[in-house]
Amino acid sequence: MSAATTPYDMLPPFTPALALGPHRAADYWKLPEGEPVELIRGRLVMSPSPRPSHQIISAVLTRWLLNVAEQSGGFMLAAPADVQFADHTILQPDLFYIAKERRSIVRECIHGPPDLVIEILSDSGARRDRVDKQQLYAEFGVAEYWIVDPREEQIDFLINRNGRYEIQPQVDGRYASPQYPELAFDIARFWGDVAKLLGDVPR
């Protein structure tokens, strides 16, 4: 099968794709480098370029998470970067973090679940992040999943408990990870930094 001549797939609008599609990692690796495509349960799914507000939020989070990685000895990357969970699933999270003890999964791409994945919602990808990817991240063992909603200025902090995510509380504008002490996040300061950079740019 030639990935170059294969049209990209559409995920169904309301329910996740349960049956595996026809594509596998070998097809994915034939795509041009930098292609905005993910392999989701055997389906090659393309995403449009993100809005400027998405990229500003990503930049602020990158600055914070890079500092965390430098201090802890862990590893972080921002998209585009491939994370291979299975032969039928390769995703490009907006940002992810791997604790020092698990840096061995960093090879030519990331082989296995990061310890933290962060996705920033967009108009076209919100359902994918909240349904399809959330199920996949839980299934494949991503310990923490943060979902950032730019329009609502809201972050859902999710902890993986036996293959299902549970929302964790925020206290006084701050979040403290119960699993990774280095992931202490000042929510109010974050949104303040984002607002300064965004100015009148629409969310």
N, C-alpha and C positions, 0 to 999 in steps of 0.2 A: 504493500500500500504506500502510495506517495503522499506525504503530508502536504507537499507543495500544490498538489492538484485537488486536495480534499477541502470542500467548503467548511467553514467553521460552523459549530453547532449552536443552537439556541436552547437554553434551559426552559422547561415549562414554567408558566407565569405564577402558578400558585403552589404546586407541590414539587418537592425535590425529585430529581431523577433517580429512581431506585435501581433500575436495570443498568448494567454497565454498557457504555457506548463502545464503538469499534476500535478506538484509538488507544495506543499504549505509549510508554516512554520512548520507544524507538522512533515512533512517529513524531513525537514532540521534539526530540533532539535534532530532527531534520529541518525544523523551522529556522528562518533567518534569525540571527542573534538580535536580541532586543525587541522581538515581536511581542506586542501586548496581549499574549494569549496564555491561558492556563488550561491544564488538563484536569478536568473535573469528572471523576468516575468514567473515564474513557471518552469524554467529549472535549473537543478543542473549543474553548469559549474565549472570544475576544472582548476586550474592554476598550471603550474610547479613552482618549487622553483625559486626565483629571482636570478639574477646575483650578484656577489660581488659588482659591481659598484652601482647597485640599492640599496643595503643595506647600503653602505657608504653614499649615498645621503639621504636615509631615516634617518640615524643616525644624520647627520648634521641638517636636518630639525627638527628632534625630539628635539635636544638640544635647537634650537631657539624657537620652539613652546612651549616647556615645560616652558621656561623662560617667554614667553608671558602669559601663563596660570597662573603661579605663581604670576606675577605682577598684572594681571587683575582680578583674582578670577575665571577665566573660567576653562575649562576642556579640556584636549587633550589626545588622544591615538594614538598609531601607531599599524599597523596590527601585528597580527591578532586580530580583535575586530569586533563584529557583530553590524551592524546598520540595524534595521528593518524598512523599509519604508512602507511595506504593507504585507498582508498575502502571496503574491506571489513574494515578492522581499526583500531579505536580502543580503546586500553587506558588503564587508570588504575593505574599503578604505585604501590606504597606510598610510595616516594620516588624522586626522580631529580635529577640534576645535569647542567647544561650548561656547558661551559667558556666563558670570556669570548669566545673567537674565534667561537663558534657561537650567540651570543645572538640572532641574526637569526631563528632558528626559533621564537622566542617571539612569538606573535601572539595572536589571540583564543583559540586553544588552541596546543598545541605541534605544529608541523608538521615531522615528521621525528624521527629517533632521538636521544634524549638521549645524553650521553657515559657516564653511569653510571645504571643502574637498580637499585634495591634492592627486593626482595620479602621480606616476613615471612611465613613459613609459618603456615597455619592448618589445622585438621582437615579442613575442607571444600574448601580450595583448594590443598593441597599438590601434588596431581598436576598441576593446571593450571599452577602456578608452575614445577614441575620439568620438565614435558614441553611442554605447549602454548605457554606464554609463553616458555620458554627457546628453543624452536625459532624462534618469531617474532622475539624480540630478536636472535638470531644472524642470521637471514635479513635483517632490516631494518637491521643495522649498528650496534646498540648495542655500544659498545666494551668496556664492563665491566658485568657482571651479578653482583650479590651476593645470595645466598640465605641468609636468616637463619632458623635453626631454634631457636625458643624452648625447646622441650623438651630438646633435646640441648645447648643452649648452643654451637652450632656455626655458623660462617659459611663458606660456600663462596664464594671469590673467583674469578670466571671472567673470562677474557680472550678476546675474539673474535679468532680466528686464521683468516682466510679463510673466514668464515661458519660456523665451529664454535667452541664454547667449550672452553677448556682451563683446568683448575684451577691456580691460582697458589699458591705456598707461603706459609706464615706462619712468621715467624722470631721466636722469643723473645716470643710473645704480641703480635706486631705485624704489620701488613701495610703494604707500600709499593707503590703502584701503579707499574708500569713505564712507564705512559703519561702519567699526570697526577701530577706531584710533590706537588701540593696534597692529594691523596687519601692521606695517611699516617694510618693508623688504629691506635689502641691498643686491641687486642681485650680484653685483660685489664681495662683500666680501664672499657671499655664495659660488660662483663658485671657488673662491680662496681657501677657506677652503676645498672644495671637492677635488680640484687638489692636495693639500698637502697630503691628506689622501690616495688618489688613487695611486699616483705615476705612475708606468707604468702598472697598472691594466687596461685591456681594458674596454672601455665603452660598 
